[in-house]
Amino acid sequence: MTIRKPTHALLAAAAVPLLALTACGSDDPLGPADTDEGAIIVGSQLYYSNTIIAEAYAQRLEAGGYEVQREFEIGQREVYMPELEQGAIDVFPEYSGNLLQYLDPESEASSADEIQQALAEALPEGLVPLAPAEATDQDSYVVTSEFAQEHDLRSVEDLAGVDEDLRIAANSEFETRPYGPGGLREVYGVEVTLLPVEDSGGPLTLRALLDGDVQIADIYSADPAIEANDLVVLEDPQHLVLPQNVVPVVSEDLSDDVAALIEEVNAALTQEQLLALNARSVEEQAAPETIAGDWLAEQGLA
């Protein structure tokens, strides 16, 4: 891989005219940004947990002497994947199973190892997956404990026996996801109608569930709101939702040293750690840079 220069090297070469990463003056707000050669562009989804992870990557790289540019809270996969392919973003925390289904809907990979291997083959030219974290943060079908008790629900397949119209709160993209209404119908015989709520399983999605606007919500498994509100995550025995390990997707132009710094962060990111990071965001309303910085210091990575 091509080596990107650390910050101190850039400063030493300040008198030399620098090439722009890409053409300037684009009208696309998400297009290639004006930045010095060597700056590593880290992106994130419009999802607080993803932004915390991206901030941890960014701060670890800065601690390693690299210049970093942040392009956070971009949106959903349909928006940022073209930016990755075009080289406008160098590093992005992703979720393995969902990304594979996006890239290759026909893939039959199901285990975490199979998904990681398939990702390496399915990613567009110029992009590679780094080592995944133990931590997962995957879509899950969630109901209130009262609704689960009323209908004796333990599994998604039990929803087929509920004698009422079912509505699920989720991002609008859920409509076309393999585990969305079509997948639920095909695999479990469950009919659901989507109520679009565009906050990636956040407080608006939670409120729709608690207020009874929907009977089911798509809430990510590492969300502390599940335990805080005594919600029930329905089992998915047919594995409609694939394992969603946190996996960094990076430009193959990044150096091995840069990749190693990012993988240090992922190696420390256990399920327990991710839940704790998310809890600080939800309960304390702490900023991502504070949460990530404190955690990196605790892990000896600051």
N, C-alpha and C positions, 0 to 999 in steps of 0.2 A: 504494500500500500504506500501511497505517496505521503511523505511526512509533512504535517502542518507545523509551522514554526511556533514555538512558545512565545509568550509576550515579550520576554527579555530580548529575544532575538529580533523581534519586530522593532523594538525601540532602538536597538543598535543599528538597524538598517533604515532608520527614519528618513535619512537624506536621500534614499534611493526612491524614485517614483514607484508607486505600487500599482499593480494592475487591479482593476475592479473584478470582483468575483464573477459578475455578469453585467450585462448592459444596464445602464442607469436610465432613469426617467420613465420607467414603466408605470402605466396607469393602474396596474393591478396592485391593490394594497397588500396582497399576500405574495406578490412576485418577489424576485431577487432583490434584496435590500442593498443599499449603499454601505459597504463595509470594507475594511482593509483586508488585503490578502492575508490569510492565516486565521482570521476569526472563525470560530466554530459556531455554527448556528444551531441552537437547540430549540426544538418546538414542543408544543403540548396541545392536547385536546382541550375543549371547553368543558373541563371536568376537574374539580378541585384536587382529587387524588392524583390524577395524571400530572397536573401542574406541579404538585409537591415532588413527585419523582423526577420530573424534568429539571426542577430547580436543584435537586440533589446532584444530578448529573452535571449541571452547569457549575455548581460551586466546587465539585470535586475536580473538574477540569481546570477551573481558575486556581485552585490550590496547587495543581500540578504545573502552573506557570503558563497556561494557555489563555488566549483572549477568547471570550465567549460573547455571542450575541443571542439574546432571548427573543423568540417569536412564540409567545404563549397564548393559550386559549383561542386557538385558531378555529375550532369547530369539529365537525365529525369527519370520519375517514374519507368520505367522498370529496371533501374540500382539501385536506392536507396531503393526501397521497400523491396527487399530481405535483404538489410543491416538492415533495421528496424526490419524485422521479426526475424533476427538472433541475435538481441540485440546489434549490432555494433553501432547503433545510438539510442539515448534516446528521442530526441525531434526534431520534424521536422514541419515547417510551410507548410500546405497543402491547397488545394482549394477543397471545399466540393463536389460540383457536379461532377467535373472531377474525383476525387478520388473514389467516389461511382460508377461511370460508369466503372472505371478500375477494381474495386473489384467485382462488380455485374452488368454486362451489361444488365441483364434482370430486374433490379429494376424499378418499376414504380413510385418511389418517384419523386416529382417535385417541391414542395415548399421547402424553406430553412429549415423549421422545420422537414418536412418529411425526407429530405436528412440527417439531423443531426441524427435523430433517426435510419435511415437505416444504416448509417455509423457505429454506435455503434455495430450493429449486424454483419456487413460485414467485419469489420477489423479482421485481423488474431489474433489468441490467443496471449495475452500478450501486445496488443496495444489498446489504448483507445483514443477517440477524446475529447478534452477539449472544453469549450464554444467557439463558433465561434465569430469572429469580425463582426461588422457592415460592414466593408470594403469588397468589392468584387474586384476581378481582373480576369475577365473571358475572354475566347476566344471570339472574335467578328469578324464579316465579315466586312471589311473596304475597301472602294473605295475612289478614289480621288473625289473632288467636281465636277471637269470637267466631269468625267465619269458618275457620278450620274445625272448631269444635262443633258448630252447628251442622256441618256437612260431613263430619268424620274424614277430614282431608289429611293425608300424609304425603301423597305423591301427586304429581301432575296428572297422572292417569285417573285419579279419583275425581278430577273436575268433570269428567265425562258424565258422571252421575248426578251432577248438580242440576236441579230442575228450575233454572232461571237463566235469563240472558246474562252472559258474562262479558264484562268490559275490562280491558287491561290498560293501565297508564304506562306509557313508554315514549321515547323519542319517535318522531315520525318515521325514521329509518327502520324501526322495528317491523313495519308493515312488509318489508321485502327481505328481512333477515331469514336465514334458514330455520331459525327457532321462533319465528314470528307466527302470525295466525295460520299461514299455510302449513308450516311445520307442525304446529300443535294439532291441526286438523288431520294431517296425513299420518303422523306417528301415534298420536294419542286419541284421536277421534274427538277432540275438544274444539268447540266453536267459540271463538272470542272476537270481540270487536275492539279495535284500537281507539283509545282516547289519546291523541297526541299531546304530550307534555314535554317541552323542549329543555329539560334541565338534567338530562343524563341520570335519571334516578334520584335526583336531589330533593330538596324540601317541597317543591311543588308536586312532584310525583308522590311523595310521602303523604302530603296533605290530601291529595285526591283519594288515596286509599283510606286514610283515617276518617275522612268526611263521608265516605260511602259513595263517592262519585263513580268508583270502580270497585270491583271485587278482587282484582289482582293487580300487582304492580311489578314492573321490571326494575329491580333494585340490585345494585352490584353487591356481591357477596362480602366485600370488605367494608361495607358501610356500617358504622357504629349505630345508625338509626334502627337497624334490625333488632339488636338486643335491647336498646333503650326503649323501644316501643312494643316489646314482646311480640314481634312479628314472627310468622312461621314461614320458613323457606321450604317449599315443596320439593320433595325428592324428584330426581329426573332419571329414572331407571334406564331409559333408552339412550341416555347421553345425547339428547337433542342439542344441549349446549356443550360445546367442547371445552376442555381445560383452557383456562385463560391466564397462563403464566405471564408475568411482566417480562417483556423481551425488548431490548433496545434494537431498533432498526437504524443502521448508520450507513453513511456513504462509504463505499469501498476505498475512497481516496484518503480516508483518515488513517493515521499511522497506527501501528500495533501498540505504541505507548498510549495513545489516546483511547484505543479500545480497552486496554488493560485498566485504565482509570475508571471507565464506565462500568466495567465488569466487577470492579471492587465494590461499587455501590450495590450492584445487583446481588453479589454474593452475600451481602449483609441484610438484604431485604427479605426477611422471613414473613410468613403470614401474620404472626404476632406483631412484628414490627410495623407492617403496613396498617394493621388495625389501629395501632397506637398513633401513628402519624395522622390517619384520617380522623381519629377521635379528637386530636388537638385542634384540627381545623373546624370540626363541627361544634365541639363543646366550648372551646376557648375563642373561636373566631380568629385564631392566630394567622398571620400572613405566611404564605408558602415559603418565603425566604427565611423566615424565623424558624419555622418547623424543620425545614431541611437543614439549616445551619446547625441547629441544636442537635439534631439526630446524627449528622456527620461527625460532630465533635464527640458525641457519646461513643460512636463506633471507631474513633481514632482516625477518621478520614478527612478531617478539616485541614 
